[in-house]
Amino acid sequence: MTTTSRPADTREGGAAMRRAARGRLWRGRPGDPAWVRPAFLAVLAVTFAAYLWNLGASGYANSFYSAAVQAGSQSWKAFFFGSLDAANAITVDKPPAALWPMALSVRLFGLGSWQILLPEALMGVGTVAVLYAAVRRRFSPAAGLIAGAVLALTPVAALMFRFNNPDALLALLMTVTVYCVLRALEGARTKWLVWAGVAIGFAFLTKTLQAFLILPPLAVLYAVCAPTSLRRRLGQLALCTAVLIVSGGWWVAAVELWPTSSRPYVGGSQHNSFLELTFGYNGLGRISGDETGSVGGGARPAGLELPAGPRQGGGGGGWGATGIGRMFDSEVGGQISWLLPAALILLLAGLVVTWRAKRTDTARAAFLAWGGALLMTAVIFSFMAGIFHQYYTVALAPSIAALVGMGVTVLWEERSRLGAALALGVTVATTAVWSYVLLGRTPDYLPWLRWAVLGCGLAAAAGLALAGRLNRTLALGVAGAGLVVSLAGPAAYSASTLATAHTGSIVTAGPAGAGRGGGRTRFAGAAGREFPGLPGGGPGGFGQGQGMPGGGPGQAPGQNGGAQGRWGGERGRMGGGMGGLLDGAKVSAGAEALLKKNADRYTWVAAAIGSQNAASYQLATRKPVMAVGGFNGSDPSPTLAQFKRYVSDGKIHYFIAGGGGMPGGGGRSGGSSLSAWVESSFKKVTVGTATFYDLTSPVK
């Protein structure tokens, strides 16, 4: 037998190619300084390590989405539709794209906190990488590194890239969209505009119309600034729109055309329609506040008092005050606004510096792209009267980070001009003063830091104002000090976020009190309690309860500390009230054993009003639990007649008493009549503080 071997020159050539590839990995672009690629990889590595640290402490995080992930890991049909349970009774109230990476992870590696949350952390690292590439491409490596660091250290980013809400994937895809548009602007490249359409289409399948907030400024920018004829620009935009419709619409068409009898009910809608969900509850209703079926949406129920007083001014109703200052107020400011004033100043400065450039200048286009995305999204968030949570603002983080990275480096290059040097100084001084204000809102958290930031920041600002007259080494030292001071506040809040477990539906970044300050809502029939955190959320609210139900493996009671989620933890254990609406129920070992007994005989081991309540029992038993009425308990699914048919067919074993149904909200749910029928017709079983009704044992 003879053997053949590759010629020596071939082997050597292959080895040379491998060495060259490794060299490119570490050196980056030809002509880059030696420090650039190692610095970039270090930023990614530190971000990844930080986002992984203490990751499992949050358990199942938002059990609503974790239950859907668990269902998707068991059933491909549930995976496709985004069903809350593997038996496909009802979907979550969002499209399913954000669930798919997590469900695949759980399908591969099993159900657990890390398996659910690791994809979110990877999305955070990916967003930092894409942002770096977008900024570095037109500006400098330093600009890209600053942008990446600012994004990674933004408190709400440190929260949402370690949490299982859809916002992590949305932020990544919106960043990819801007990157692709900027690539398209370089040479009127149709390919990159098509990729932008694909990205925004899948962003729509992540969080519906919120993905489209950045489209108007980007479309206008391309129509005006792309380096080709107007006719071709408009044709390219038309093609991009068609691609967007296809990439975002294929799933919508499948759901709308699928026979309703063989697919799950569309959660969050009142007529089993995803289009209704898109344009109503998740769409225009968020702007107007008329969200039928939501918390506080639709007609106001008797006994529900929405917050009054100055915080309600501007039409925010139960979700806080609306207006131009919303992004800076006590609820939202500590989440996102640390460098927002700086970003606005640097946006203006960047446009001034590039004002006289030609129409197709890519530097000015970058400022307009990121600035337009920031302003459009921030304005909508500021004035929307419907459901608004602080963590939505993670969508602003990439734009703020990009503007800071670009603006700082552009002004640095122009520092010999007095105006540019003064702009740098004003930016750092404004950031230091605003950080002092934000840190003062949590006076017990690192009380010395705000004074250090203020003093050092003003000193660095004075030095930067004179940067054009300093030698390069001294000027770099002053600039570095200004950057460190500017990032000190958000870095401290991010560190607190990483060290804290977060569970439930309403979560906030930073230390206790950082997201507090929202209005208070009083619900009749709840012992006259006022519930902080609805809508304000955060510490003291429903989102991060002490020993909050919905936590996964490894989460011990009291892990979140403080007085967080006082009522969510107390009432959630009984499976009722708002604790059930926003956090679910703590499932005892006895209750778990009860539901698991003979579980394989039933399609659903139990039914419960409200998705969070059902999700907790499903995650505990790993068996399908029907969520009556969807998330808010206000969806008309199933009807009483349908439920009676399920019971008569022997498909449901138990009904869990209590639940998280929201009173009123304009929904058509028959949850109260369903509960009344069950309670009068079947035997009650009590396990600890939880009450069940055995639907196979009618009262004689």
WOFEN-V172603 format. One record per residue. N is the residue number from 1. PHI is phi as a letter, one per 20 degrees, with the letter a starting at -180 (none if undefined). Layout:
n: <N:N>
phi: <PHI:PHI>
This chain:
n: <1:2:3:4:5:6:7:8:9:10:11:12:13:14:15:16:17:18:19:20:21:22:23:24:25:26:27:28:29:30:31:32:33:34:35:36:37:38:39:40:41:42:43:44:45:46:47:48:49:50:51:52:53:54:55:56:57:58:59:60:61:62:63:64:65:66:67:68:69:70:71:72:73:74:75:76:77:78:79:80:81:82:83:84:85:86:87:88:89:90:91:92:93:94:95:96:97:98:99:100:101:102:103:104:105:106:107:108:109:110:111:112:113:114:115:116:117:118:119:120:121:122:123:124:125:126:127:128:129:130:131:132:133:134:135:136:137:138:139:140:141:142:143:144:145:146:147:148:149:150:151:152:153:154:155:156:157:158:159:160:161:162:163:164:165:166:167:168:169:170:171:172:173:174:175:176:177:178:179:180:181:182:183:184:185:186:187:188:189:190:191:192:193:194:195:196:197:198:199:200:201:202:203:204:205:206:207:208:209:210:211:212:213:214:215:216:217:218:219:220:221:222:223:224:225:226:227:228:229:230:231:232:233:234:235:236:237:238:239:240:241:242:243:244:245:246:247:248:249:250:251:252:253:254:255:256:257:258:259:260:261:262:263:264:265:266:267:268:269:270:271:272:273:274:275:276:277:278:279:280:281:282:283:284:285:286:287:288:289:290:291:292:293:294:295:296:297:298:299:300:301:302:303:304:305:306:307:308:309:310:311:312:313:314:315:316:317:318:319:320:321:322:323:324:325:326:327:328:329:330:331:332:333:334:335:336:337:338:339:340:341:342:343:344:345:346:347:348:349:350:351:352:353:354:355:356:357:358:359:360:361:362:363:364:365:366:367:368:369:370:371:372:373:374:375:376:377:378:379:380:381:382:383:384:385:386:387:388:389:390:391:392:393:394:395:396:397:398:399:400:401:402:403:404:405:406:407:408:409:410:411:412:413:414:415:416:417:418:419:420:421:422:423:424:425:426:427:428:429:430:431:432:433:434:435:436:437:438:439:440:441:442:443:444:445:446:447:448:449:450:451:452:453:454:455:456:457:458:459:460:461:462:463:464:465:466:467:468:469:470:471:472:473:474:475:476:477:478:479:480:481:482:483:484:485:486:487:488:489:490:491:492:493:494:495:496:497:498:499:500:501:502:503:504:505:506:507:508:509:510:511:512:513:514:515:516:517:518:519:520:521:522:523:524:525:526:527:528:529:530:531:532:533:534:535:536:537:538:539:540:541:542:543:544:545:546:547:548:549:550:551:552:553:554:555:556:557:558:559:560:561:562:563:564:565:566:567:568:569:570:571:572:573:574:575:576:577:578:579:580:581:582:583:584:585:586:587:588:589:590:591:592:593:594:595:596:597:598:599:600:601:602:603:604:605:606:607:608:609:610:611:612:613:614:615:616:617:618:619:620:621:622:623:624:625:626:627:628:629:630:631:632:633:634:635:636:637:638:639:640:641:642:643:644:645:646:647:648:649:650:651:652:653:654:655:656:657:658:659:660:661:662:663:664:665:666:667:668:669:670:671:672:673:674:675:676:677:678:679:680:681:682:683:684:685:686:687:688:689:690:691:692:693:694:695:696:697:698:699:700>
phi: <none:d:d:d:c:f:g:g:f:f:f:f:f:f:f:f:f:f:f:f:f:f:f:f:g:e:e:m:f:g:n:f:g:f:e:f:f:g:f:f:f:f:f:f:f:f:f:f:f:f:f:e:f:m:f:f:f:e:l:e:l:e:f:g:f:f:f:f:f:f:f:f:f:d:c:f:f:f:g:f:e:m:f:f:c:f:e:m:f:b:e:f:e:b:f:e:g:f:f:f:f:f:f:f:f:f:f:e:d:n:e:a:f:f:f:f:e:g:g:f:f:f:f:f:f:f:f:f:f:f:f:g:f:f:f:f:f:e:d:c:g:f:f:f:f:f:f:f:f:f:f:f:e:f:g:f:f:f:f:f:e:c:c:d:f:f:f:f:f:f:f:f:f:f:f:f:f:f:g:f:f:f:f:f:f:f:b:l:e:f:g:f:f:f:f:f:f:f:f:f:f:f:f:f:f:e:b:l:f:f:f:e:f:e:f:g:f:f:f:f:g:f:f:e:d:f:e:b:f:f:f:f:g:f:f:f:f:f:f:f:f:f:f:g:f:f:f:e:e:f:f:f:f:f:f:f:e:f:g:f:f:d:c:f:f:f:f:n:d:d:c:l:c:f:f:f:f:f:e:d:g:d:c:f:f:f:f:e:n:e:d:g:n:e:f:n:e:m:f:f:f:f:n:d:d:f:g:d:n:f:f:e:g:n:n:f:l:f:d:n:f:e:p:f:e:f:f:d:f:f:e:d:g:f:e:c:e:g:d:f:g:f:f:f:f:f:f:f:f:f:f:f:f:e:g:e:f:f:g:e:g:f:f:f:f:f:f:f:f:f:f:f:f:f:f:f:f:f:f:f:g:f:d:f:e:e:g:b:d:g:f:g:f:g:f:e:f:f:f:f:f:f:f:f:f:f:f:f:f:f:f:f:f:d:f:f:e:g:f:f:f:f:f:f:f:f:f:f:f:f:f:f:f:f:f:g:f:f:f:f:f:c:f:e:e:l:g:f:f:f:f:f:f:f:f:f:f:f:f:f:f:f:f:f:f:d:g:f:d:e:f:f:f:f:f:f:f:f:f:f:f:f:f:f:f:f:e:f:f:f:f:f:f:f:f:f:f:f:e:d:f:c:c:n:e:c:c:c:e:n:f:g:n:f:d:e:p:f:f:d:d:d:d:f:n:d:l:m:f:d:d:f:n:d:e:g:m:m:g:n:d:e:f:c:f:f:m:f:f:o:f:e:g:n:d:e:g:n:f:e:m:m:d:f:l:g:f:g:f:f:e:g:f:e:m:c:m:f:g:f:f:d:c:n:c:e:e:f:f:f:f:f:f:f:f:f:f:l:f:f:e:c:f:c:f:a:c:b:f:n:f:f:f:f:f:f:f:f:f:f:e:m:c:f:c:f:e:f:n:m:g:e:m:d:e:f:b:e:f:g:f:f:f:f:f:g:f:f:e:m:e:c:e:c:d:e:f:n:o:d:f:e:f:m:n:n:f:d:f:d:g:f:f:f:f:f:f:f:f:e:d:c:f:e:c:d:c:m:e:e:d:c:d:e:f:d:c:f:f:e>
